[in-house]
Amino acid sequence: MLEIKKILLVGSGNVATHLAINLKNKNYNIQQVFSRSIENAKDLAKKVNSDYTDNPKNIVASDLTIIAVNDDSIIDVLDFLPDVPTVHTSGYTHINILKNSFTSYGVIYPLQSFKKNIELDFTDIPFLIEANTKEFENNLIEICSCLSANIIRVNSSERKKIHLAAVFACNFSNHMQVIAKEIMDDAKINYELLIPLIKKTFSRLEEDPKMKQTGPAVRKDINILENHINLIQKDEHKEIYKLISNSIIKTHDNSN
């Protein structure tokens, strides 16, 4: 296997920050942080005791390059990166975006939601990996195994579907709470009243979500559904309510 100890990190956002700190804690050397924002690069470099730059001409080749930028920016950084083993961290972007730029390439996708200022225990975070060669795949397994006990090999097609499911499970469910808070705020009622209910709902994650569905839609309580719609002030929220309620009704009709 390749000897990988020195890492060039491209990016300084949420994922880049968590990966850099955790890899540093496992004795990997974050040799350099490259970012379009020199201040962000400097801030992250200080946390992991590394060099930093915002100038592509000053990039230093390492044993491994990790591209941890948003999906649309991946293509923009490829032309000036050295041909060393390279991965991106996207849940959606195909591995082949790296094909024409690097001899060894792959994907490390940590299936989690990241914020710079919120600490995470990496131990059980699923790391979805993919590589263009078996040797490089083994390298990625070795690196990720020092961070998490949950390493899974997936191809790009599978990873895209997992990413889509994660958007429904995480991003959309969080947005439902945004709407719930807005409804409570508009009524001048404390949102915290809902917290015990929300905590209870998310405490039952191991159960089949279909089997724990409750509410007026699964009961087909049309009178309540119609009255709820009349209470909603924003048209877009009315449409969301209708779409989700109809989906619940159809789902449980099909299960009968």
SERO-4910 file (N, C-alpha, C, O; in steps of 0.05 Angstrom, whole numbers):
BEGIN
 pado doro    nc1    nc2    nc3   cac1   cac2   cac3    cc1    cc2    cc3    oc1    oc2    oc3
  Met    A     17    -24      0      0      0      0     17     25      0     41     24      8
  Leu    A      5     47     -9     19     72     -8     23     82     20      6     77     38
  Glu    A     45     96     25     49    108     51     37    135     51     46    153     37
  Ile    A     16    139     67      2    165     69      4    176     97     -8    164    116
  Lys    A     18    198     99     19    212    125     15    242    122      3    254    140
  Lys    A     24    253     99     21    282     94     -3    287     76     -6    274     56
  Ile    A    -19    306     85    -44    312     71    -46    341     63    -41    359     79
  Leu    A    -54    345     38    -62    372     28    -92    373     30   -106    357     18
  Leu    A   -102    393     44   -131    396     47   -140    420     30   -131    443     35
  Val    A   -158    415     12   -169    436     -5   -197    443      5   -216    427      2
  Gly    A   -199    466     17   -224    474     30   -220    481     59   -201    472     72
  Ser    A   -237    497     69   -235    506     98   -262    508    111   -265    522    131
  Gly    A   -282    495     99   -309    497    110   -315    477    132   -297    468    146
  Asn    A   -340    469    134   -349    452    156   -336    424    155   -325    415    175
  Val    A   -339    411    132   -328    384    129   -297    385    131   -285    368    145
  Ala    A   -285    404    117   -256    406    118   -245    410    146   -226    397    154
  Thr    A   -259    426    161   -250    432    189   -251    407    206   -232    401    220
  His    A   -273    393    205   -276    369    222   -256    347    214   -244    334    231
  Leu    A   -253    343    188   -234    323    178   -206    330    186   -191    313    196
  Ala    A   -198    355    182   -171    363    188   -165    359    218   -144    347    224
  Ile    A   -182    367    235   -177    365    264   -176    335    273   -158    328    288
  Asn    A   -194    319    263   -195    291    271   -171    275    259   -161    258    272
  Leu    A   -163    282    234   -140    268    223   -114    277    237    -97    260    242
  Lys    A   -113    302    244    -90    312    260    -88    297    287    -67    290    296
  Asn    A   -111    293    299   -112    279    325   -103    249    322    -96    237    342
  Lys    A   -104    239    298    -96    211    293    -68    210    280    -60    190    268
  Asn    A    -53    232    284    -25    233    276    -20    235    246      2    229    236
  Tyr    A    -40    243    231    -36    251    203    -27    280    202    -37    296    218
  Asn    A     -9    286    184      2    312    182    -13    328    161    -10    324    137
  Ile    A    -29    347    170    -42    365    151    -21    385    142    -16    405    155
  Gln    A     -8    379    120     15    394    111      8    422    102     23    441    107
  Gln    A    -15    425     90    -23    451     79    -53    452     76    -66    432     69
  Val    A    -65    475     81    -93    481     76    -94    502     53    -83    523     55
  Phe    A   -108    495     32   -113    514     10   -142    522     11   -160    505     13
  Ser    A   -147    548      9   -174    558      8   -174    584     -7   -155    599     -7
  Arg    A   -197    590    -21   -200    616    -35   -200    639    -15   -194    661    -21
  Ser    A   -209    632     10   -209    652     31   -184    649     48   -181    630     62
  Ile    A   -166    668     47   -141    666     62   -146    667     92   -132    654    107
  Glu    A   -166    682    100   -172    682    129   -182    656    139   -174    647    160
  Asn    A   -200    643    124   -210    617    131   -187    596    131   -186    579    149
  Ala    A   -170    597    111   -147    579    110   -129    583    134   -120    563    146
  Lys    A   -124    608    141   -107    614    164   -119    603    190   -105    592    206
  Asp    A   -145    607    193   -159    598    218   -157    568    221   -151    558    243
  Leu    A   -162    554    199   -161    525    201   -132    515    204   -127    497    220
  Ala    A   -114    527    190    -85    519    192    -75    522    221    -59    506    230
  Lys    A    -84    543    234    -76    548    262    -86    525    280    -72    517    299
  Lys    A   -109    514    274   -120    493    291   -105    467    287   -104    450    306
  Val    A    -93    463    264    -79    437    259    -49    441    254    -35    422    245
  Asn    A    -39    465    260    -10    470    259      1    464    231     20    449    228
  Ser    A    -11    476    211     -3    471    183      3    497    168     -3    519    178
  Asp    A     15    494    145     18    516    126     -9    522    114    -27    506    115
  Tyr    A    -12    545    101    -37    552     88    -31    571     65    -11    585     64
  Thr    A    -49    571     45    -46    589     22    -73    593      8    -91    576     10
  Asp    A    -76    615     -6    -98    619    -24    -89    621    -53   -104    628    -71
  Asn    A    -63    615    -57    -51    618    -84    -45    590    -95    -28    576    -84
  Pro    A    -58    582   -117    -53    556   -128    -24    550   -135    -15    527   -134
  Lys    A     -8    571   -141     20    568   -148     37    560   -124     59    550   -127
  Asn    A     26    564   -100     41    557    -76     33    531    -63     43    524    -42
  Ile    A     16    516    -77      7    490    -66     31    470    -65     46    468    -84
  Val    A     33    456    -43     54    436    -39     42    408    -42     21    402    -31
  Ala    A     55    392    -58     46    364    -62     50    348    -37     71    349    -24
  Ser    A     30    332    -29     30    315     -6     26    286    -14     25    280    -38
  Asp    A     23    269      6     18    241      0    -11    237    -10    -17    218    -25
  Leu    A    -29    254      0    -57    252     -7    -69    280     -8    -63    297      9
  Thr    A    -86    285    -27   -102    310    -29   -131    303    -22   -142    285    -34
  Ile    A   -142    318     -4   -171    316      3   -185    341     -7   -179    363      3
  Ile    A   -203    338    -26   -218    361    -36   -245    362    -20   -262    346    -24
  Ala    A   -247    382     -2   -271    384     15   -283    412     10   -283    429     27
  Val    A   -294    415    -14   -307    440    -22   -335    433    -32   -341    409    -35
  Asn    A   -352    453    -37   -379    447    -47   -377    435    -75   -358    438    -89
  Asp    A   -398    420    -82   -398    404   -107   -391    421   -131   -375    412   -148
  Asp    A   -402    444   -134   -398    461   -158   -369    470   -160   -361    478   -182
  Ser    A   -355    471   -138   -327    481   -138   -306    460   -143   -283    466   -148
  Ile    A   -314    434   -142   -294    413   -146   -280    416   -173   -255    415   -174
  Ile    A   -295    419   -194   -284    421   -221   -264    445   -223   -246    444   -239
  Asp    A   -269    466   -208   -253    490   -210   -225    487   -198   -207    502   -205
  Val    A   -220    467   -181   -194    465   -168   -176    443   -181   -153    441   -174
  Leu    A   -187    427   -199   -173    403   -209   -148    410   -225   -128    397   -223
  Asp    A   -150    431   -241   -128    437   -260   -102    445   -246    -81    441   -258
  Phe    A   -103    455   -222    -78    464   -209    -69    446   -186    -51    453   -171
  Leu    A    -82    423   -183    -74    404   -162    -53    384   -173    -55    376   -196
  Pro    A    -34    376   -156    -14    357   -165    -26    329   -169    -46    322   -156
  Asp    A    -13    313   -186    -22    286   -191    -12    267   -170      7    252   -174
  Val    A    -25    269   -146    -20    250   -125    -47    238   -118    -67    248   -127
  Pro    A    -48    216   -103    -74    205    -95    -93    226    -84    -85    241    -66
  Thr    A   -117    227    -95   -135    249    -89   -163    239    -85   -172    221   -100
  Val    A   -177    250    -66   -206    243    -61   -222    269    -58   -211    290    -51
  His    A   -248    267    -64   -266    288    -56   -284    277    -35   -285    252    -30
  Thr    A   -300    294    -22   -316    286      1   -346    290     -4   -362    290     15
  Ser    A   -353    292    -30   -381    297    -36   -399    272    -35   -390    250    -41
  Gly    A   -423    276    -26   -442    254    -26   -455    250    -54   -464    228    -60
  Tyr    A   -454    270    -70   -469    269    -96   -450    266   -120   -458    251   -139
  Thr    A   -428    279   -121   -411    280   -145   -398    253   -151   -387    240   -133
  His    A   -399    246   -177   -388    220   -186   -358    219   -183   -344    240   -185
  Ile    A   -347    196   -177   -319    192   -175   -304    200   -200   -281    210   -199
  Asn    A   -316    197   -223   -303    201   -249   -296    231   -254   -282    236   -274
  Ile    A   -306    249   -238   -298    277   -241   -268    280   -237   -255    299   -247
  Leu    A   -255    261   -223   -227    261   -217   -210    245   -238   -186    246   -237
  Lys    A   -224    230   -255   -211    210   -272   -189    221   -290   -167    209   -292
  Asn    A   -193    244   -302   -174    255   -321   -152    272   -309   -135    282   -323
  Ser    A   -153    274   -282   -133    292   -269   -114    277   -251    -92    288   -245
  Phe    A   -121    253   -242   -104    239   -223   -101    209   -230   -119    197   -241
  Thr    A    -78    198   -223    -73    169   -228    -89    152   -208   -102    132   -216
  Ser    A    -88    160   -183   -103    147   -162   -124    166   -151   -117    189   -144
  Tyr    A   -149    158   -150   -170    177   -142   -193    162   -129   -196    138   -133
  Gly    A   -209    176   -113   -231    163   -100   -248    183    -85   -247    207    -90
  Val    A   -265    172    -67   -284    188    -52   -283    179    -23   -283    155    -17
  Ile    A   -283    199     -5   -288    194     24   -312    211     31   -310    236     33
  Tyr    A   -335    199     36   -359    214     42   -368    208     70   -380    186     75
  Pro    A   -363    226     90   -374    221    116   -404    229    117   -411    252    113
  Leu    A   -420    209    123   -449    213    123   -458    225    149   -468    212    167
  Gln    A   -455    252    150   -462    266    174   -466    296    166   -456    305    146
  Ser    A   -480    310    183   -483    339    180   -462    353    197   -459    347    221
  Phe    A   -448    372    186   -425    384    199   -429    414    203   -439    428    185
  Lys    A   -421    424    226   -419    453    232   -392    457    246   -385    441    263
  Lys    A   -377    477    237   -350    482    248   -349    482    278   -332    470    290
  Asn    A   -369    496    290   -367    501    319   -382    480    336   -384    483    360
  Ile    A   -390    458    323   -404    437    338   -387    411    337   -383    400    316
  Glu    A   -377    402    360   -360    379    361   -376    354    355   -400    352    362
  Leu    A   -363    334    343   -376    309    335   -358    286    344   -334    287    342
  Asp    A   -371    264    352   -357    239    357   -357    224    331   -378    215    321
  Phe    A   -334    220    319   -331    207    293   -335    177    294   -337    164    273
  Thr    A   -335    166    318   -333    137    321   -354    121    305   -347    101    293
  Asp    A   -379    131    304   -399    116    290   -409    129    265   -430    121    254
  Ile    A   -396    150    256   -403    163    231   -397    145    208   -374    136    205
  Pro    A   -417    138    191   -411    122    167   -392    136    148   -398    159    140
  Phe    A   -371    124    140   -353    134    119   -357    117     94   -350     94     93
  Leu    A   -368    129     73   -373    115     48   -350    120     30   -343    143     23
  Ile    A   -336     99     22   -312    102      6   -314     89    -21   -329     69    -25
  Glu    A   -299     99    -40   -298     89    -67   -270     96    -78   -260    118    -73
  Ala    A   -258     79    -94   -232     84   -105   -230     71   -133   -244     52   -139
  Asn    A   -211     81   -149   -208     71   -176   -191     46   -177   -190     32   -197
  Thr    A   -176     40   -155   -160     15   -153   -164      3   -126   -171     16   -106
  Lys    A   -159    -23   -125   -162    -38    -99   -141    -28    -79   -146    -26    -56
  Glu    A   -117    -22    -89    -95    -13    -71   -103     13    -58   -100     17    -34
  Phe    A   -113     32    -74   -121     58    -63   -145     55    -44   -147     69    -24
  Glu    A   -163     37    -51   -186     32    -34   -176     23     -6   -187     31     14
  Asn    A   -156      5     -6   -145     -4     20   -133     19     36   -135     20     60
  Asn    A   -120     37     21   -110     61     35   -132     77     48   -129     86     71
  Leu    A   -153     81     33   -176     97     44   -189     83     68   -197     96     87
  Ile    A   -190     56     66   -201     41     89   -183     45    114   -194     49    136
  Glu    A   -157     44    110   -139     48    132   -142     75    144   -143     78    169
  Ile    A   -144     96    128   -146    123    138   -173    127    153   -173    137    175
  Cys    A   -194    118    140   -221    123    152   -225    106    177   -240    114    195
  Ser    A   -212     82    178   -215     65    201   -204     76    226   -212     69    248
  Cys    A   -185     95    223   -174    108    248   -193    129    258   -190    138    281
  Leu    A   -213    137    242   -233    157    250   -259    144    259   -271    154    278
  Ser    A   -267    123    245   -294    111    250   -292     81    248   -275     70    235
  Ala    A   -311     68    262   -313     39    260   -333     31    239   -339      7    236
  Asn    A   -344     50    225   -366     45    206   -357     53    178   -364     74    168
  Ile    A   -343     35    165   -332     40    138   -347     22    118   -350     -2    121
  Ile    A   -358     35     97   -374     21     77   -365     27     49   -361     50     42
  Arg    A   -361      6     33   -354     10      5   -380     14    -11   -398     -3    -10
  Val    A   -382     36    -26   -405     40    -44   -395     52    -70   -374     64    -71
  Asn    A   -411     47    -91   -404     60   -117   -418     87   -118   -434     94   -101
  Ser    A   -412    102   -139   -423    130   -142   -453    130   -144   -466    148   -134
  Ser    A   -464    110   -158   -494    109   -161   -507    105   -134   -527    118   -128
  Glu    A   -496     86   -118   -507     81    -92   -504    105    -74   -523    112    -58
  Arg    A   -481    118    -75   -476    141    -58   -496    164    -64   -505    178    -46
  Lys    A   -502    168    -90   -521    189    -97   -549    184    -84   -562    202    -74
  Lys    A   -557    158    -84   -583    152    -73   -582    155    -42   -602    163    -30
  Ile    A   -560    148    -30   -557    151     -1   -558    181      6   -571    189     25
  His    A   -545    197    -11   -545    226     -6   -573    237     -9   -581    254      7
  Leu    A   -588    228    -29   -616    236    -32   -633    229     -7   -648    245      3
  Ala    A   -630    204      2   -645    195     25   -637    212     50   -654    218     66
  Ala    A   -612    219     52   -603    236     74   -615    263     74   -621    275     95
  Val    A   -619    274     50   -633    300     48   -661    299     59   -670    316     73
  Phe    A   -675    277     52   -702    274     63   -701    270     93   -717    283    108
  Ala    A   -683    253    102   -683    246    131   -673    268    148   -683    272    171
  Cys    A   -654    284    138   -641    305    155   -650    333    147   -663    347    163
  Asn    A   -644    341    123   -649    369    115   -679    375    115   -687    396    125
  Phe    A   -695    357    103   -724    363    101   -737    361    129   -754    378    135
  Ser    A   -729    342    145   -742    340    172   -734    365    188   -751    374    204
  Asn    A   -710    375    185   -703    399    200   -719    423    190   -727    440    205
  His    A   -724    424    163   -740    446    153   -769    445    163   -781    466    166
  Met    A   -779    421    167   -805    419    179   -806    432    207   -826    444    215
  Gln    A   -784    430    222   -783    443    248   -780    474    245   -790    489    262
  Val    A   -767    483    223   -767    511    217   -795    522    213   -802    543    224
  Ile    A   -811    508    198   -838    516    193   -854    515    219   -870    533    224
  Ala    A   -851    493    234   -865    491    260   -859    514    278   -877    525    291
  Lys    A   -833    522    279   -826    545    296   -839    571    286   -847    587    302
  Glu    A   -840    574    260   -852    598    248   -882    599    256   -892    621    262
  Ile    A   -896    576    255   -924    576    262   -928    583    291   -945    599    299
  Met    A   -910    572    308   -912    579    337   -905    608    342   -919    622    358
  Asp    A   -885    618    329   -877    646    332   -899    665    323   -905    685    336
  Asp    A   -912    658    300   -934    675    290   -957    676    310   -971    697    312
  Ala    A   -961    654    324   -983    653    344   -974    663    371   -989    663    391
  Lys    A   -948    672    373   -937    682    398   -938    660    420   -945    666    443
  Ile    A   -932    636    412   -931    613    431   -902    603    431   -889    601    410
  Asn    A   -892    596    454   -864    587    457   -859    561    442   -872    541    447
  Tyr    A   -840    561    423   -833    538    407   -824    515    425   -827    491    418
  Glu    A   -812    521    448   -801    500    465   -823    481    475   -817    459    484
  Leu    A   -848    489    473   -870    471    480   -869    445    463   -879    424    472
  Leu    A   -858    447    439   -857    424    421   -833    406    426   -832    383    415
  Ile    A   -814    416    441   -788    401    444   -792    373    455   -780    354    444
  Pro    A   -808    368    476   -811    340    485   -822    322    464   -814    299    461
  Leu    A   -841    332    448   -853    316    426   -831    309    405   -829    286    396
  Ile    A   -816    329    398   -795    325    377   -774    305    388   -765    288    373
  Lys    A   -766    309    413   -746    291    425   -756    262    425   -742    243    419
  Lys    A   -782    259    432   -793    232    433   -794    219    406   -788    196    402
  Thr    A   -802    235    386   -803    225    358   -776    215    349   -774    194    337
  Phe    A   -754    231    354   -728    223    345   -713    204    363   -691    196    358
  Ser    A   -725    197    386   -713    177    403   -720    149    394   -708    130    405
  Arg    A   -738    146    375   -746    120    366   -735    114    338   -749    102    321
  Leu    A   -710    122    333   -699    120    307   -694     91    297   -695     86    273
  Glu    A   -691     73    316   -686     45    308   -711     31    297   -709     11    284
  Glu    A   -734     43    302   -759     31    293   -763     37    263   -753     57    253
  Asp    A   -778     20    250   -786     25    222   -803     50    222   -824     51    234
  Pro    A   -794     71    207   -809     96    208   -837     94    198   -855    108    206
  Lys    A   -841     75    180   -869     71    169   -887     61    191   -911     69    192
  Met    A   -877     44    209   -893     32    230   -900     51    253   -919     47    268
  Lys    A   -884     73    256   -889     91    278   -903    117    269   -906    136    285
  Gln    A   -913    117    244   -927    141    234   -953    146    250   -969    127    253
  Thr    A   -957    170    259   -982    178    272   -992    203    259   -980    213    240
  Gly    A  -1014    214    269  -1025    239    259  -1050    236    243  -1059    214    237
  Pro    A  -1063    259    236  -1088    259    222  -1087    246    194  -1107    235    185
  Ala    A  -1065    248    180  -1063    237    153  -1065    207    153  -1079    195    137
  Val    A  -1049    194    171  -1050    165    172  -1077    155    181  -1085    133    175
  Arg    A  -1091    171    197  -1118    164    206  -1139    172    186  -1163    165    189
  Lys    A  -1131    186    165  -1149    196    144  -1171    213    156  -1195    211    149
  Asp    A  -1163    230    175  -1182    249    188  -1184    274    170  -1171    294    176
  Ile    A  -1201    272    150  -1203    293    130  -1211    320    141  -1202    341    132
  Asn    A  -1228    320    162  -1238    345    174  -1214    360    186  -1212    385    183
  Ile    A  -1197    346    201  -1174    359    213  -1155    369    192  -1144    391    194
  Leu    A  -1150    353    171  -1132    361    150  -1141    387    137  -1125    405    132
  Glu    A  -1167    388    131  -1177    412    118  -1176    437    136  -1169    459    127
  Asn    A  -1181    433    162  -1179    455    181  -1150    464    185  -1145    488    188
  His    A  -1132    445    185  -1103    453    187  -1095    470    163  -1082    491    166
  Ile    A  -1104    462    139  -1097    477    115  -1108    506    117  -1095    525    109
  Asn    A  -1132    509    128  -1144    535    131  -1129    552    151  -1129    577    149
  Leu    A  -1116    540    170  -1101    554    191  -1074    564    181  -1063    584    190
  Ile    A  -1063    550    161  -1036    557    151  -1037    583    135  -1055    587    118
  Gln    A  -1019    602    141  -1020    628    128  -1006    629    102  -1016    642     83
  Lys    A   -983    616     99   -967    618     74   -977    597     54   -980    573     61
  Asp    A   -980    605     29   -989    586      8   -969    564      4   -978    541      1
  Glu    A   -943    570      5   -923    548      1   -925    528     24   -920    504     19
  His    A   -931    537     48   -934    518     70   -959    501     67   -960    478     75
  Lys    A   -980    513     56  -1004    498     50   -998    475     31  -1007    453     35
  Glu    A   -983    482     10   -976    462    -10   -959    439      2   -963    416     -5
  Ile    A   -940    447     19   -923    427     32   -941    408     49   -938    384     49
  Tyr    A   -959    420     64   -977    405     81   -994    385     65   -996    362     72
  Lys    A  -1004    395     43  -1021    378     26  -1005    355     13  -1013    332     14
  Leu    A   -981    361      3   -964    341    -10   -956    319     10   -958    295      4
  Ile    A   -947    327     34   -938    308     53   -961    291     64   -959    267     67
  Ser    A   -984    304     69  -1007    290     79  -1017    270     58  -1024    247     65
  Asn    A  -1018    278     33  -1027    259     12  -1007    236      9  -1016    213      4
  Ser    A   -982    242     12   -962    221     10   -965    201     33   -963    176     29
  Ile    A   -971    210     57   -975    193     80  -1000    175     75  -1000    151     80
  Ile    A  -1021    188     66  -1046    173     60  -1041    151     40  -1049    128     44
  Lys    A  -1027    157     18  -1022    137     -3  -1004    115      7  -1008     92      1
  Thr    A   -984    123     23   -965    103     34   -980     82     50   -974     58     49
  His    A   -998     92     67  -1011     73     85  -1035     60     72  -1045     39     82
  Asp    A  -1046     72     51  -1065     57     35  -1053     33     22  -1065     11     21
  Asn    A  -1028     36     11  -1014     15     -2  -1005     -7     16  -1000    -30      8
  Ser    A  -1003     -1     42   -994    -21     61  -1017    -37     72  -1012    -57     86
  Asn    A  -1041    -29     66  -1064    -44     77  -1070    -68     59  -1089    -83     65
***
